[in-house]
Amino acid sequence: MTGNSKNTSFEFVKRYPTKENGKGVSNGRVWSLLRYSHTLLPLLSGALQVFSGLILVSITILGLIEPLWLSAVMSLLGSILSMAGVFLIYYTITKQGSFDGLLNQAIRRVINSQN
């Protein structure tokens, strides 16, 4: 039984990204979001929208705006502004690596059209 003819290798373990080899899963994700202007500007504007919407809602909850109808409209506007900011941040983070997917799809279409 010592001369087992089956070669059991664990190549997938060697190729698995770890933080020691610099190819970790979250190593460059945050840095790549903050490095380019096409992701930095939407993230900053989304954070500003969320912040201003929450400030507007808190002002209306505190009752600093006197007419009740105006307070309700401002609260609705602040809620919509916050939701739009959260959606903008979510959309920016999820679509950050979509260019690679588009490039791979274009290469596949070219290869398939040549066949």
N, C-alpha and C positions, 0 to 999 in steps of 0.2 A: 503494500500500500504506500510505500514511500515514493515510488516512481509514478506519480500520478501524471497521466498523459494530458489531462485537461489543464490548460493554462488559464488560471483565474487571475486576471489583472484588474486593477482598480484605477483605470485611466481617467474615469470621470471624476474621481476624487482629486486627482492631480490637477485637472483643468478647472475645478470649481473655484470661483473667485474668492479670495480671502483678502483681508486687509493688509496682510504682510507683503503681498506681491504688488500692491498698488492698484489692483483692479477690483476693488470692493464695490459692493452694490451702491452704497450711499456716499462713496468717496468724492466723486466729482459732481454729483447731482445738484447740490445746492450751489456750488461754485459756478456750474454752467448756467444756472438760472440767473445768477446775479452778474455774470460777466458780459453778456450781450445786451445791447439796447433794445432788441426786439422782444426780449423777455423781461428786462428790468423795468422799462417804462410801464407796461401793463400791470406788473406786480405792484409798483409804487402807486399807480392811479387806482388800482383796486383797493389797496390798503387805505388810501385817502378817502375813497368813497365809503368804505365800511366805517372809518372813523367819523367822518362828517355825518353819516346817517345815524350813527349811535348818539352823537352829540345832539342832533336835531330831535331825536326821539326822547332823549333825557331832558331836554329843555321843555318839551311839551308835557312830559310826565310831571315835572316839577311845577308846572302851572305858570311859567313865566310869560307865556303868551296868553293874553286876556280873553279875547272872544273865543268861545268854545268851538265854533265852526272853523276858525282859523287854526286853532290848536289841533283839531282833528285832521285837517288837510296837511298840516306840517308833519304830524305824526305818520300819516300815510306816505308822504313824500320821503321821509327819513327811512321808513321801512323798505320802500322800493329801492332807494339808493343803497342801502346796506346789502340787500339781496343781489343787486346788480354787481356790487363790488366783490362779493363772495363768488359769484358766477365767473367774473372776469379773472379772478385769481385761480379758480379751479380750471378754467379753460386754458389759461396760460401754462399751468403746470402740466396738464395732461397732453397738450399739443407741442410740448417742448421738443420731443424727439421725432416728430412726425415727418420731418424732411427726409430722414433716412428711410422711412417706410415708403415714401413717394419715389425716392430714387431707386429703391429695390424693385418696386412695381414697374417702373419705366424700363429697367434692365430686363425684367422678365417678359414684358411685352415685346421688346426688341428681339429677344432670343426666340420667343414663340413665333414671331412674324417671319424670322429667317428660316424656321423649320418647315 
